[in-house]
Amino acid sequence: MSNAEFVHAIAKHQSAWLIVDDEMQSNSNMKALAKHAAATHEYFRCMVVGEIDEKAWPANTIFLSSDALSTAVIDRLRNESHVLRISISRNRHMRRLQSR
């Protein structure tokens, strides 16, 4: 899938996550894709497992150590997704009220 196709596919969903593991974290194309998607879509989030250089990723990126258990990663993803859904719902409600 090309970068443009990936960014376009994000628009079809309410929110989207990019999970990056140890193997892909040094890939400069992956970092550029994450930055582009974050700049284009308000509700795009990125989770990086094991990264040390936080400046290379978008502002809202969540970082977990490479020692984190898979259950911790899943729990954090579940919690962050719930918070994101609440935020989306509030923003939509505020926009509806403002357009009245």
Secondary structure as GFF3:
##gff-version 3
##sequence-region A 1 100
A	DSSP	alpha_helix	3	10	.	.	.	ID=ss1
A	DSSP	beta_strand	16	20	.	.	.	ID=ss2
A	DSSP	alpha_helix	28	40	.	.	.	ID=ss3
A	DSSP	beta_strand	44	49	.	.	.	ID=ss4
A	DSSP	three_ten_helix	54	56	.	.	.	ID=ss5
A	DSSP	beta_strand	62	64	.	.	.	ID=ss6
A	DSSP	alpha_helix	70	98	.	.	.	ID=ss7
###
